[in-house]
Amino acid sequence: MKTATPVIHSDPDILGGTPVFVGTRVPMKTLLDYLEAGDPLDELLGTPFNKRIFLSIC
């Protein structure tokens, strides 16, 4: 069985413990706020960096 790779990390030394995507300082809440507002994912995924984050979630 394959072990899931964590995509969210919380560390008191990174943004005061705010949950972020692993290997970044991008808060998980950014994605949730974006989805809650109904903004199109195409806009959020406008950069290769954001695409990498999104693909790591899937």
Sequence and secondary structure as in RCSB ss.txt:
>XXXX:A:sequence
MKTATPVIHSDPDILGGTPVFVGTRVPMKTLLDYLEAGDPLDELLGTPFNKRIFLSIC
>XXXX:A:secstr
       EE  TTSGGG  EETTS  BHHHHHHHHHTT  HHHHT SHHHHHHHHHH 
